[in-house]
């Protein structure tokens, strides 16, 4: 694999695409690592109803909006992106919780 070139050092579209592909893979790997934390959080939830934590979601979204502004990103885009990530992860945590703690699900 060729070393990754800085965007301004790219000489053709293949160089550009290699950079985009590299960072897309990094994004997916980060999402995978994030999901491991989300699933690990299930052990600290007394029941399935504790998982969604709407106050935590609201606080997270506010913080992500601030991060977006600081980074110069479109705040609405980042908010929508994190809404998708967070709500999908909540669903994954619920499924994980049910599979891992079936005795609690019955209670």
N, C-alpha and C positions, 0 to 999 in steps of 0.2 A: 504494500500500500504506500502510495506517495504521501509525503508529509503534507499536512493541511496548509494551504496558502491563506494569507490574510486577504480579505475581500479586495483591497486595492492592489494586491500583487497577482490576482488571477489574470491569466492570459487568454482564457477562452471559457465557453459555457461549461465544458467538462470540469474545469477547476471550480467554477461557481457551484455546479451541481454536487460536486464532491463535498464542498463545505456545507451546503444545505443538508445533504444526506447525513453527514457527520452529526450535525446539531439536532436533526430530527431523531436520530438514534439516541442521542443524549437525553432528549426530552422524554422518549419512551422509557429509557432506563430509569430516569428520575421518577416518572409516574409509577413504575413498578416498585421502586424503593419506597415511595410514599405510601403505596397500598400496603406494604408490609407493616408499616407503622399503624395504619388504620386498622388492620386486622389485629395487631397486637393490642390495640386499645380495647378490644372486645373483652379481654379478661378483667377489665376494671369496671365493666358495666353490669349492674345488678340484674337488669332485665332488658329486653328488646326495646322497650319504650324509652330507655335512656340513650339509645344510640343517636337519634337525629340531632339532639342538642341544639335547638334553633337559636338560642342565645349565643352559643359558640360559633355557629355558622354566620350569624349577623356580624359578630366581632371580627371573624376571619375576613369576611368580604370587605368590611370597612378598612381593615389593615391592607388587604390586597389592592384596594383602590388607592390608598396612600402610596403604596409601593409603585403602582403604575404611574402615578403623577410624578414621583421622584425620578423614575426611569424614563420619563418622557413618552410613555405609551398612552394610547387611547384608553381612557378609564373605562368607558362602556364596554369595549372589547374585552379587557382584562376581567372585568366583573362578570360578564357573560361566560367567559372561559372558565373562571373559577367556580361559578355556579354549577356548570356542567361537571367539572372535576369533583367538587365536593359532594354533590347529590349522587353521582355514580358511586363514589367511594362509600357513602352512607349505605347504599343498597348492597354493596359488596360486604360491608361490615355486618349487616343484618344477616345475609346468607351465611357468612362465616360463623357468626354467633349461633345461629340455629344449628349448624352442622357440628360445632364444637361443644355446645352446651345444650343438648337436646333435653336434658333433665330440667334445666331452668325454663326452657320454652314451655314445658308442660305445666309448670307451676302457676 
